[in-house]
Amino acid sequence: MAAAGTRPIVIVSNRGPVTFAVDDAAPDGVAARRGAGGLVSGLGPLVADTDAVWIAAAMSDGDRLVAERGVTRAEGYRVRLIDLDPDTFTDYYDRVCNEALWFVHHGLFDPVYEPAWPPGWVDGAWAAYRDVNRRFADAVIADAPEGAAVLVQDYHLCLLAPQVRAARPDLRLVHFSHTPFAPPAWLRMLPDEVRLDLLDGLRAHHACGFHSSRWERDYLDSCLDADRAPCATFVSPLAPDPDDLRATASSDAAATARSDLAAVVGDAAFVVRVDRIELSKNVRRGFQAFAALLEAEPDRRGTVVFGAFCYPSRLGVPAYDRYAKAVIAEVEAINARYGTDTWTPIHYDPTDDYPRSIAALQVADVVVVNPIRDGLNLVAKEAVLLSDRDAQLVLSPEAGAWEELGEAGVWEADPFDVGATARALADALDASADERARRASSLRAAVAARTPAHWLDEQLRAAEADPS
């Protein structure tokens, strides 16, 4: 058996580390740029300029051109893209990943009205999910080096392990869930065939990892409830990459963004959130808490600005489209009710501008992360490392990061109690300089205790779990 860290590495994820655009001026007809997201930020620098192979779905026209070439080197990565039929991808990604699995793992279904699996859903949408996992398995079987550690990322790809194990017993497979895992009562909302497929697919890995021990327990409980033996498990929270953050924070784009934000905020205190418009992120209640604070304490009006850097997500899913519209309506109503000619309470920026988001976290006085339930919320850790002002962190216990940061100096935000979150905002804004420094120092120590290298090493060690 190979020692941890000595095996070749294959990473498998829905979205890859590089995206390609058709560009006739480029030497090979496509232009590459680094992809977005916490996985790329955390894991990417560790495997760039190595022989690791990263297998992902083709998302763009440029991606599909590259998919025809097999394993391709771009932006320092060896990438293998899989060109999927658009209708199959829509069923797999929207109907299953976004509308079913995301909802069940985050507890977002209304059990009275949802879920309602229409006739043919298992044979249609779920069959597409199986087919996409089969295509990914084919790529792993074909392209993984002998004896590789195959690190499968997230809920999009739960079913490929049985096929890979049967064809390539030399490989070691680890699945890592970046979301929470549904407890038994929620997982039973899926059709039985789907629920058992998921658990059997995960069981075929050598180990399954989670950001939080709570999500690990939920997985184990769901296995017990379904009379399915679990695979080996481990807990390994992802950490931000300080060097990567500093590089963006010191960029010209971030400097320009800081200047722009200074003009918006002026002398006011600055409350910040950086999120996708995602149901589980609880964005709307965060705004409602801010409004409750302005209502209860009128003297704060004009003295604080809430900077919300929230870009749309998954608008092809009707529930997300409705929620995005509700969030914007909430912002408009609050600004209309409390704003003046010289002060806008909420500065809402829906653009996906990474340097601007980094700049906002640098200059924030308070950062709000109040999810209903979430896998990690890496932004909470990023905010701690980036802050120039001993920013105070208002954090929900339902964030995966709570397990590391909850006792390290955060202000607790009950995700369902708007009044309690308003009080947490007030306390964070009113904290003395000494208290701010003490809490910020404690949080920095907690975040600095881990790096992305720890997370990768723990997956590689898990790959050496005894086969079963």
N, C-alpha and C positions, 0 to 999 in steps of 0.2 A: 504494500500500500504506500502511495506517495506521501511525503510529508506535506503538511499544510503550507501553501504558498509556492510549492515547486511544480504544480501542475500548470499546463497551459490553461488560459481562461477564455471562456465563451460567455458573453452576456447576451441575454435574450429579453427584449422588451418590445412593447407595441410601438413606441416612438424611439427613433434612433438619436445618436449624438450629433448627426450632421443632416442638414436638409439641402436639397439641390434644386436649383432653378435653371430652366432652359436659358442658355446665353450663347448666341451664335458667335459672340466675340471671344468666348473662352476657348482655350486650345482643344478641349475635348467636347465642346458643345454644352457644358453645364458649369454653373458656378456653385461652389459649396460654401455654406456658412454653418457655424455651430448652432445646434439646436438649443431649445429652451427647456427649463424645468429643473426641479431639485435633483432628479436622478443624474442628469448630465452635469450639473454643477458639482455634485458631491463625488460621483464616481468617475466622471470624464477625465479629470486631470491625472488620476491614478493609472489609467490604462492608455492614455494618449501616448503616441510614439512608442508603443510596445507591439508585440505580436498578438495581443488579444483580439478576438473576432467579436464584433457586435452585430447581432442579427435583429432586424426590425422590419416593420411594414413600410412599404413605399407609400408616401402621402401625396406627393406632388408629381407633376409631369416630369420634372427633372429627376425625381426619385425613380420613376418608372424606367427612364432611360438607363439609369445607373443599375437598376435591378437586373437588366439583361447582361451585365458584365460580370456577375458573380461577386466574389470578394474584392472590394475596391478600397484603396488607400485615399483618404481625403481628410484634411484638417487634422492630420496626425492619427486618425482612426482607421482601422481595418473594418470596413462596413460591408455587411451582406444584407441587401434589401429584398423584400419579397413583394412582388407585384400581385395584388389581390383583385379579383373581380369587384367592381364598384358596388353592385347590389349585395354581394356577399359581405363586403366590408361594412356596408351600412347596417345590415342585420346584426353582424357580430359586434360592431362598435356602439351604434346607437341603441338598437333594440335590446341587446343583451348587456354589454358592459355598462353603458350609461343609464339605461332605464330599468334594468333589473338588478345586476350585481352591485352597482354603486348604491342604489337605493336600499337594498337589503342589508348591506354591511354598515351603512350609516344610519339605519333606523329611520328612513325618510318616508316609508310607506304609511299611508292612512289605512288601517285595516278594515275600515268600513267601506271605503270606495276603491281601495287599491290593496294589493295588486289584483288584477283580473286578467288571467292569461287566456287570450282568445283561442278558439279552436285552431289547431294547426301551429301554435306558437312553438311547441317543442320540435315539431317536424320541420319548421321553417327557420325561425330566428336561432333557436338553439342548435339546429343542425349546421347553421352557418358558423356559429361559435366553434363547434367541433371541427368543422372543415378548416377554419383558419388555424386552429391549434395543430391540426394535422400537417398543414403546410409549413408551419414553423418547425414541427418535429422533423419533417423531411429535410429542412435546411440544416438543422443541428446534426442529424445523422450524416449528411453529406459533407459538411464543412468543419465539424469539430475535430481538432487534432486528437491523436491517440491519447487516452487517459486524461482528457481535459476536465476541469471543473466547470460545469455549466450552471450559470447563475441566472435563474429565471425570475424576472421582475414583474410582480403585481398580478392583479386579479384578471387581467386580460388573457392570461396564458396558464390556466390551471390544469389543462388536460393533455399536455404534450408528453409528460413524463412516461406513461406506460408504453407508448410507441417507441420512445427513445431507449428506454431500458431494455426492451425486447431486442432491438436491433443493434444497440451499442452498449453491451454490458461493461465496457472499459470506462465509460463516462461516469462522473459523479454529479448528481443533480441536486441543486438547492433552490427552493422557491422562497422568495421574499415578498411579503405582503406590505405594500405601502399604505394601505387603507386599514381601518379596523377590521375585525372579523366578526361576522354576525353571531350573536348568541343563539341557542337552539330555537327559541320562539320566533326569532326573525328569519333564520335560515329555513324554517318550515313553511314560510310564505312562498318559497319557490316550489314549483312542481317537484314531486318526489324524485322523479327520474333525474332532474337537473341537480337537485341537492346531493343525491348519491354520486352522480357523475363528478361533481366538484370534489367531494371528499375522497373518492377513489383516485382521482387524478392527483390530488395533493399527496395522498398516501404513497404514490409511486416515487416520490422524491426521496433522496437520502435524508433530507432535513427541510423543515419549514421555519422561516424566521419572521419576526414581528418587531415593530418599533417599541412596543409596550407589553408588559406582562399581562395587562388586562386583555389585550387582543389575543395573546397566546392562550389565556384561560378560556376565552370564548371559543376559540378553535377546538381546544381539547373537549370542552363541554358539548359542542356540536357533534364531534365524533362520537362521544359516549351516547348522546341522544339517538344517533343514527345507527348505533351498534357497528361502528366502523373503527378499527384500530387506527390511531394517529401515527404519523411518522415522528421521528425525533424532532424536537422543537428547540429554538433558542430565541433570546431577546437581544436585539442589537439596534439601538436607536442611531439613525443617521446624524451626522454632524455637518455643519457648514464648513466650507474650505476658506480659511482666513485669507490666504494669499489671493484666491480668486475674488473674494469680496473687496480686498484692498485694491486690487488692480482696477476694478470697475469704479470704486469710490474715488480713485485718484485720476480718473480719465477726464478729458476735456468735456465730454458730454455730461458727466456728473457735476462738474464745476458749474457749467452753464445752468443745469437744473437747480442747483443750490441757490444761484443768484436769482433765478426766476421765482423760486419758492420764498425767498426773503422778501421779494416785492409783494407777494400775496399775503404773507403772514404778518409782516411788520413787527411790531413789539408784542404781539399777542402770543400766548402759549400755543403750542402746536401739538395737537393730538393726531396720530397717524394710524392708518390701517393700509395694508397692502395685501390684496386678495384677488383671486378670480371671483366672478359673480357666480357662486356655487351654493346650492341649497344648504349644504352642511356648514358653510362658513358663517352663517348667521349674520350676514351683513346688515340686513334690515333692522334687526333688533339692536344692533350696535348704534345705528342712527337714532332709533327710538330712545335709547338710553341717553344719548347726548341731548336730545330734545327735552327729555324729562329733567335733566340737570339744568338746562336753560330756563325751564318753566319753574322749577323749585327755587332756583337761585338767580333771580334776574340780574344781580350785580355782575354775573359772569358774562353777560351779553357784551360783545365787543372786545372781550379780553382773551378769547380762545377761538382758534380755528381748527376745525376737524378736516384734515387732509385725507381724502379717500381715494386711493389709487387702485381702482377695482375694474378690471377689464372683463368683458363678456366671455362666457364659456358655454359650449355645448348648446348653442341656440337652435340646433336642429332637434332638440328634445323639447316638446311643448312646455313641460314644467319649468325648464330653465328660462325659456323665453318669457313666460309669465312672471317669473321671479325677477328677472332683470328689469322688466317694465315696472314692477312694484317697487323695486329699489330706487329707480330713478324718480318715480312719483313721490316716494318718501322724502328724498333729498329736496325735490322742488317744493314740497309742502313745508318742510322745516325752514328752508331758506326764505320762503314767502312769509311765513309767520313771524320769524324772529329777526330776519335780516334788516339792515338799514342801508342808506345811501352809501355809507362808508365801510360797511362790514357785511360779509357773506359768511354765515356760520359754517357751511360745509363747502369745501373746495373739492369738487368731484371731478376726477380725471379718469375716463374710461379707456385711455390708450394703454396698450401693453408696451410701456417704455421702461425697460429694465434699469438703465442708468438713473432715470428720474425716480424710480421706486427706491433704489439704493440711496440716492441723495435725500429723499424724504426720511428714510430710517436714520440717516446720519444726524439730521437736525431736529428730530422729534423730541418733544418733552415727555410724551406718553405714547405708547404703542398699544393698540387694542387687538387682541387675538381671542375671539369669543365663540369658537365653533360649537355646534350642537354635538358633534362627534367627529373626530378626524384622526387620521393615521399618525401624523407627527406634528404638522405645522412648523416646518423648518424655518419659516419667517420669524417665529418667536426667537429662535437662537440667532438668526442673522441680525435681528434688531439689537440684541445684546452686544454682539461683537462690533457693530457698526457705529453705535451711538457716540456722538461727541458731547452729549449733554447729560450723561447719567440718566438716560431715558428710563422711565418707569414702565414696567410691563404689566398690563391688565390682561390676565390669562384665564381661560375657561378650564376647569378641571377635566373637561371632555376632550381636550387636546392631548394627543399622544405625548407631547413634550412636557405635560404636567408631571409625569412620573419623575423626570429629572429636575424640573425647575420649580415645582409647586412649593417646596420647602426652602427655596433659595432666595426668596425676596420678591415674589410676584404679588400683585393685588388680584384677588380672586374675583372673577366675573361669572356669576351664575348665568348660563346661556339662555335660560328661560325666564329669569326674573329681571325685567327691565329696570325696575327700581334699584335692585341690588347692584346691577352693573353701573347705573348712574352714580351710586354712592362710591363704588370703586374708582370711577373716573374722578370724582371730586377728591377723594383721599389721595390719589396719585398726583393730581395737579397741585394739591396743597402741601405735599410732603416737604419738610425742611431740606435744606441743602445737605445737612449731615445724613438725614435718613435716605435721601436720594443716593448719596454716594455709597452708603453702606449697602443698600439693596442692590445697586448696580454692580458693586464689587463682588458681592456674593454670587450674582447671576453670571458675571463674566467667568468666575472660577468654575462654576458648574458647567458652563458651555465649553470652556477651554479644556475640560477633562477628557474630551473625546475629539477625534478628528475623523475625516472620511476614511483614513487608512485603517482605523480600528474597525470600522464597519465592514470594509472589504476583507480584512484579515479574518474576522469572525465568520463571514460566509465561507471563506476558504477552509477554515478549520471545521466548520459544520459539514463540508463536503466529505470529510474523512469519517463521518459517523458510520458505525457498523451497518452493512447492508442488511435488509430484512426482506 
